[in-house]
Amino acid sequence: MTKALTRIQEFLKLEASAGLVLMAMALLAMLFANTSLSSIYSGILDTNVRIGIASFEISKPALLWINDGLMAIFFFLVGLEIKREVLAGELSSFDKAALPIMRRWAEWLCRVWSIISLTRDPLKPLWDGLFQRQQILLLRSESWLWSAAARLWR
């Protein structure tokens, strides 16, 4: 029992452990959603989860807790990580940040170019849901990061 606990503790000390657990859960969710176990998967997502203190109570399906609550926490942590990198890490000076910033803008331009070149009406994917909310937030965060970086190095 202590050997298994020691191995779990060693795994959790790894920086990549959170990413590995996230990928494993995503694979498990895809497996459940696309096999005969999909009814169990749907049942889990439709389960009402209640959180309350005294007379205050919030009761929502698990899917909404995942989409809104956990994603908000995830993007908050990503924002903190970006802030740390800008203030003290790899993005703290223009020399270190120039290449990653140019790479992100090149990725963004490639996405825009592929959408425009693969569709007859370039604005149609925007209205048909090709860009989901998370992708739009990423585009906003890129412009925020660029403006913050420009202010730092003036």
C-alpha positions as CSV (number, residue, x, y, z in Angstrom):
1,M,0.0,0.0,0.0
2,T,2.8,2.5,0.9
3,K,4.7,1.6,-2.3
4,A,1.6,2.5,-4.4
5,L,1.1,5.7,-2.4
6,T,4.8,6.6,-3.0
7,R,4.4,6.1,-6.7
8,I,1.3,8.3,-6.8
9,Q,3.1,11.0,-4.9
10,E,6.1,10.9,-7.2
11,F,3.8,11.1,-10.2
12,L,2.0,14.1,-8.8
13,K,5.4,15.9,-8.3
14,L,6.0,15.9,-12.0
15,E,5.1,19.1,-13.9
16,A,3.5,17.1,-16.6
17,S,1.2,15.1,-14.3
18,A,-1.7,17.5,-14.7
19,G,-1.4,17.4,-18.5
20,L,-1.2,13.6,-18.6
21,V,-4.2,13.2,-16.3
22,L,-6.1,15.7,-18.5
23,M,-5.2,13.8,-21.7
24,A,-6.1,10.4,-20.1
25,M,-9.5,11.8,-19.0
26,A,-10.2,13.2,-22.5
27,L,-9.4,9.9,-24.1
28,L,-11.6,8.1,-21.6
29,A,-14.4,10.6,-22.3
30,M,-14.1,10.1,-26.1
31,L,-14.1,6.3,-25.5
32,F,-17.3,6.5,-23.4
33,A,-19.0,9.0,-25.8
34,N,-18.4,6.9,-29.0
35,T,-19.1,3.4,-27.8
36,S,-22.1,1.5,-26.3
37,L,-21.2,3.3,-23.0
38,S,-22.6,6.6,-24.4
39,S,-25.7,6.3,-22.3
40,I,-23.6,6.2,-19.2
41,Y,-21.6,9.2,-20.4
42,S,-24.8,11.2,-21.1
43,G,-26.2,10.2,-17.8
44,I,-23.1,11.5,-16.0
45,L,-23.2,14.8,-17.9
46,D,-27.0,15.2,-17.2
47,T,-26.6,14.5,-13.4
48,N,-27.6,17.5,-11.3
49,V,-24.9,18.8,-9.1
50,R,-25.9,21.0,-6.1
51,I,-23.7,23.3,-4.1
52,G,-25.2,25.3,-1.3
53,I,-24.6,27.2,1.9
54,A,-27.6,27.7,4.2
55,S,-30.5,28.9,2.0
56,F,-28.3,29.7,-1.0
57,E,-28.1,26.9,-3.5
58,I,-27.0,26.4,-7.1
59,S,-28.2,23.3,-8.9
60,K,-27.0,22.7,-12.5
61,P,-26.2,19.7,-14.7
62,A,-22.6,18.4,-14.5
63,L,-22.0,19.5,-18.1
64,L,-22.6,23.2,-17.1
65,W,-20.3,22.9,-14.1
66,I,-17.6,21.5,-16.4
67,N,-18.1,24.0,-19.2
68,D,-18.4,27.1,-17.1
69,G,-16.8,26.5,-13.8
70,L,-13.8,24.3,-14.6
71,M,-13.0,26.1,-17.8
72,A,-13.1,29.5,-16.0
73,I,-10.6,28.0,-13.5
74,F,-8.5,26.6,-16.3
75,F,-8.3,29.9,-18.2
76,F,-7.6,31.8,-14.9
77,L,-4.6,29.5,-14.3
78,V,-3.4,30.0,-17.9
79,G,-3.6,33.7,-17.4
80,L,-1.6,33.5,-14.2
81,E,1.0,31.4,-16.1
82,I,1.2,33.9,-18.9
83,K,1.6,36.8,-16.4
84,R,4.4,35.0,-14.7
85,E,6.2,34.4,-18.0
86,V,5.8,38.1,-19.0
87,L,7.0,39.4,-15.6
88,A,9.8,37.0,-14.8
89,G,10.0,34.2,-17.4
90,E,10.8,33.5,-21.0
91,L,8.7,36.5,-22.1
92,S,10.3,39.1,-19.8
93,S,12.5,40.7,-22.4
94,F,11.9,41.6,-26.0
95,D,14.8,39.5,-27.2
96,K,13.3,36.4,-25.5
97,A,9.7,37.2,-26.4
98,A,10.1,38.2,-30.1
99,L,10.2,34.7,-31.5
100,P,7.2,33.3,-29.6
101,I,5.1,36.4,-30.4
102,M,5.9,36.1,-34.1
103,R,5.1,32.4,-34.0
104,R,1.7,33.0,-32.4
105,W,0.8,35.7,-35.0
106,A,2.0,33.3,-37.8
107,E,-0.3,30.6,-36.4
108,W,-3.2,33.0,-36.2
109,L,-2.6,34.2,-39.8
110,C,-2.4,30.6,-40.9
111,R,-5.8,29.9,-39.3
112,V,-7.4,32.9,-40.9
113,W,-5.8,32.1,-44.3
114,S,-7.1,28.5,-44.2
115,I,-10.6,29.5,-43.3
116,I,-10.7,32.1,-46.1
117,S,-9.1,29.8,-48.6
118,L,-11.3,26.8,-47.8
119,T,-14.7,28.5,-47.8
120,R,-16.5,30.4,-50.5
121,D,-17.9,32.9,-48.0
122,P,-15.1,33.8,-45.5
123,L,-17.5,35.0,-42.8
124,K,-19.8,32.0,-43.0
125,P,-17.7,29.8,-40.6
126,L,-17.9,32.6,-38.0
127,W,-21.7,32.5,-38.0
128,D,-22.0,28.7,-38.4
129,G,-20.0,28.0,-35.3
130,L,-16.6,27.0,-36.7
131,F,-15.0,29.4,-34.3
132,Q,-16.1,28.4,-30.8
133,R,-16.0,30.6,-27.8
134,Q,-12.6,29.3,-26.6
135,Q,-11.0,30.1,-29.9
136,I,-12.3,33.6,-29.9
137,L,-11.0,34.0,-26.3
138,L,-7.6,32.8,-27.5
139,L,-7.6,35.4,-30.3
140,R,-8.5,38.1,-27.7
141,S,-5.8,36.9,-25.4
142,E,-3.2,37.0,-28.2
143,S,-4.0,40.6,-28.9
144,W,-3.9,41.4,-25.1
145,L,-0.5,39.7,-24.8
146,W,0.8,41.6,-27.8
147,S,-0.4,45.0,-26.4
148,A,1.0,44.2,-22.9
149,A,4.3,43.2,-24.4
150,A,4.4,46.4,-26.5
151,R,3.8,48.5,-23.4
152,L,6.6,46.7,-21.5
153,W,9.2,47.3,-24.1
154,R,8.6,50.9,-25.0
